[in-house]
Amino acid sequence: MGNNIEKLPLKKRIISGIAIGLLYASLMAGYDYVTEDSFSLVKFIFNSLFFGLVMSYAFRYKVSR
């Protein structure tokens, strides 16, 4: 009656990392817009890549019952 732990395929991890990274970077760019900071493409790319890589690494396993 334990949990099954399996590693997600690399393709799925890359796609979800890109999607999550872009969502996070968009939210941070929206926050910069609201606080009247200037838009920085370098900051946007860094936010999306760094956060996407961290989330891909953090959620590399699928746990099912």
ChimeraX commands (.cxc) that place a marker at each C-alpha (Angstrom):
marker #1 position 0.00,0.00,0.00 radius 0.5
marker #1 position 2.90,2.35,-0.72 radius 0.5
marker #1 position 3.35,5.13,-3.19 radius 0.5
marker #1 position 4.83,4.49,-6.61 radius 0.5
marker #1 position 7.67,6.89,-7.36 radius 0.5
marker #1 position 8.73,7.17,-10.98 radius 0.5
marker #1 position 10.89,9.66,-12.80 radius 0.5
marker #1 position 9.17,11.90,-15.34 radius 0.5
marker #1 position 10.47,11.78,-18.92 radius 0.5
marker #1 position 12.99,14.47,-19.82 radius 0.5
marker #1 position 10.78,15.90,-22.59 radius 0.5
marker #1 position 7.90,16.45,-20.17 radius 0.5
marker #1 position 10.21,18.04,-17.59 radius 0.5
marker #1 position 11.63,20.45,-20.19 radius 0.5
marker #1 position 8.20,21.48,-21.48 radius 0.5
marker #1 position 6.78,22.01,-18.00 radius 0.5
marker #1 position 9.92,23.90,-16.91 radius 0.5
marker #1 position 9.63,26.26,-19.87 radius 0.5
marker #1 position 5.92,26.84,-19.25 radius 0.5
marker #1 position 6.35,27.44,-15.51 radius 0.5
marker #1 position 9.38,29.68,-16.10 radius 0.5
marker #1 position 7.54,31.82,-18.64 radius 0.5
marker #1 position 4.53,32.13,-16.36 radius 0.5
marker #1 position 6.70,33.20,-13.43 radius 0.5
marker #1 position 8.69,35.68,-15.55 radius 0.5
marker #1 position 5.45,37.14,-16.93 radius 0.5
marker #1 position 4.09,37.63,-13.43 radius 0.5
marker #1 position 7.32,39.31,-12.35 radius 0.5
marker #1 position 7.25,41.58,-15.42 radius 0.5
marker #1 position 3.65,42.47,-14.54 radius 0.5
marker #1 position 4.74,43.31,-11.02 radius 0.5
marker #1 position 7.52,45.53,-12.41 radius 0.5
marker #1 position 4.93,47.26,-14.59 radius 0.5
marker #1 position 2.63,47.92,-11.62 radius 0.5
marker #1 position 5.48,49.28,-9.51 radius 0.5
marker #1 position 6.57,51.44,-12.48 radius 0.5
marker #1 position 9.96,49.80,-12.93 radius 0.5
marker #1 position 11.36,49.57,-16.43 radius 0.5
marker #1 position 11.09,46.30,-18.38 radius 0.5
marker #1 position 14.37,44.45,-18.71 radius 0.5
marker #1 position 14.64,41.63,-21.24 radius 0.5
marker #1 position 17.74,40.26,-19.51 radius 0.5
marker #1 position 15.86,40.07,-16.20 radius 0.5
marker #1 position 12.88,38.41,-17.93 radius 0.5
marker #1 position 15.09,35.75,-19.54 radius 0.5
marker #1 position 17.01,35.15,-16.32 radius 0.5
marker #1 position 13.78,34.78,-14.31 radius 0.5
marker #1 position 12.28,32.35,-16.80 radius 0.5
marker #1 position 15.39,30.19,-17.18 radius 0.5
marker #1 position 16.39,30.08,-13.52 radius 0.5
marker #1 position 12.91,29.46,-12.14 radius 0.5
marker #1 position 12.11,26.94,-14.89 radius 0.5
marker #1 position 15.29,24.96,-14.22 radius 0.5
marker #1 position 14.72,24.96,-10.47 radius 0.5
marker #1 position 11.12,23.78,-10.84 radius 0.5
marker #1 position 12.12,21.11,-13.37 radius 0.5
marker #1 position 14.63,19.78,-10.89 radius 0.5
marker #1 position 12.31,20.03,-7.90 radius 0.5
marker #1 position 9.44,18.16,-9.58 radius 0.5
marker #1 position 11.38,15.46,-11.42 radius 0.5
marker #1 position 9.43,12.60,-9.83 radius 0.5
marker #1 position 5.82,11.54,-10.21 radius 0.5
marker #1 position 4.29,10.07,-7.09 radius 0.5
marker #1 position 1.13,8.02,-7.56 radius 0.5
marker #1 position -0.81,5.59,-5.44 radius 0.5
marker link #1:1,2 radius 0.2
marker link #1:2,3 radius 0.2
marker link #1:3,4 radius 0.2
marker link #1:4,5 radius 0.2
marker link #1:5,6 radius 0.2
marker link #1:6,7 radius 0.2
marker link #1:7,8 radius 0.2
marker link #1:8,9 radius 0.2
marker link #1:9,10 radius 0.2
marker link #1:10,11 radius 0.2
marker link #1:11,12 radius 0.2
marker link #1:12,13 radius 0.2
marker link #1:13,14 radius 0.2
marker link #1:14,15 radius 0.2
marker link #1:15,16 radius 0.2
marker link #1:16,17 radius 0.2
marker link #1:17,18 radius 0.2
marker link #1:18,19 radius 0.2
marker link #1:19,20 radius 0.2
marker link #1:20,21 radius 0.2
marker link #1:21,22 radius 0.2
marker link #1:22,23 radius 0.2
marker link #1:23,24 radius 0.2
marker link #1:24,25 radius 0.2
marker link #1:25,26 radius 0.2
marker link #1:26,27 radius 0.2
marker link #1:27,28 radius 0.2
marker link #1:28,29 radius 0.2
marker link #1:29,30 radius 0.2
marker link #1:30,31 radius 0.2
marker link #1:31,32 radius 0.2
marker link #1:32,33 radius 0.2
marker link #1:33,34 radius 0.2
marker link #1:34,35 radius 0.2
marker link #1:35,36 radius 0.2
marker link #1:36,37 radius 0.2
marker link #1:37,38 radius 0.2
marker link #1:38,39 radius 0.2
marker link #1:39,40 radius 0.2
marker link #1:40,41 radius 0.2
marker link #1:41,42 radius 0.2
marker link #1:42,43 radius 0.2
marker link #1:43,44 radius 0.2
marker link #1:44,45 radius 0.2
marker link #1:45,46 radius 0.2
marker link #1:46,47 radius 0.2
marker link #1:47,48 radius 0.2
marker link #1:48,49 radius 0.2
marker link #1:49,50 radius 0.2
marker link #1:50,51 radius 0.2
marker link #1:51,52 radius 0.2
marker link #1:52,53 radius 0.2
marker link #1:53,54 radius 0.2
marker link #1:54,55 radius 0.2
marker link #1:55,56 radius 0.2
marker link #1:56,57 radius 0.2
marker link #1:57,58 radius 0.2
marker link #1:58,59 radius 0.2
marker link #1:59,60 radius 0.2
marker link #1:60,61 radius 0.2
marker link #1:61,62 radius 0.2
marker link #1:62,63 radius 0.2
marker link #1:63,64 radius 0.2
marker link #1:64,65 radius 0.2
view
